[in-house]
Amino acid sequence: MKHEDYEFHINFDLAELGISIIDHTPEEILYLSVQNLVLAYSTGLGTGISRFKVRMYGLQVDNQLPLTPMPILFRPLKAVSETDYILKCSITMQSNGSVDLCVSPYIGLHVSIIML
């Protein structure tokens, strides 16, 4: 088999990720939550073709300051079905074997966000 005939796939699935932003006091001021994040990379799909995909089901940003009038700053409404993602991105790259040239014949972005 030639080197170009090998396929390589890597998937990274994350059920939930939470990130807290803390000030100098220390007091939590902002909380970011991401649900069902999927990152995938594939190469060897043809003559120099590689693909990168990102999908995300949920995203929420919360204001953690005391007595805030809006504790939820950003949250999409519930998806229609459990398989709907709020963000889908796919980038297909094709190279001719040299480091200088990489063409992206397909870049797809699907965002379905309906805010509160």
Long-range contacts (C-beta under 8 A, 24 or more apart in sequence): 4-44, 4-47, 4-48, 5-44, 6-44, 7-42, 7-43, 7-44, 7-45, 8-41, 8-42, 8-43, 8-44, 9-40, 9-41, 9-42, 10-40, 10-41, 10-42, 11-38, 11-39, 11-40, 12-37, 12-38, 12-39, 12-40, 13-37, 13-38, 14-38, 20-64, 27-64, 27-65, 28-64, 29-63, 29-64, 29-65, 30-61, 30-62, 30-63, 30-64, 30-73, 31-61, 31-62, 31-64, 32-59, 32-60, 32-61, 32-62, 33-58, 33-59, 33-60, 33-61, 33-62, 34-58, 34-59, 35-59, 36-85, 47-94, 48-94, 48-95, 48-96, 48-97, 49-92, 49-93, 49-94, 50-92, 50-93, 50-94, 50-95, 51-90, 51-91, 51-92, 51-93, 52-90, 52-91, 52-93, 53-88, 53-89, 53-90, 53-91, 54-87, 54-88, 54-89, 54-90, 55-85, 55-87, 55-88, 55-89, 56-85, 56-86, 56-87, 57-84, 57-85, 57-86, 58-86, 59-86, 59-87, 72-116, 74-115, 75-115, 75-116, 76-112, 76-113, 76-114, 76-115, 77-114, 77-115, 77-116, 79-112, 84-112, 85-110, 85-112, 86-111, 86-112, 86-113, 87-111, 87-113
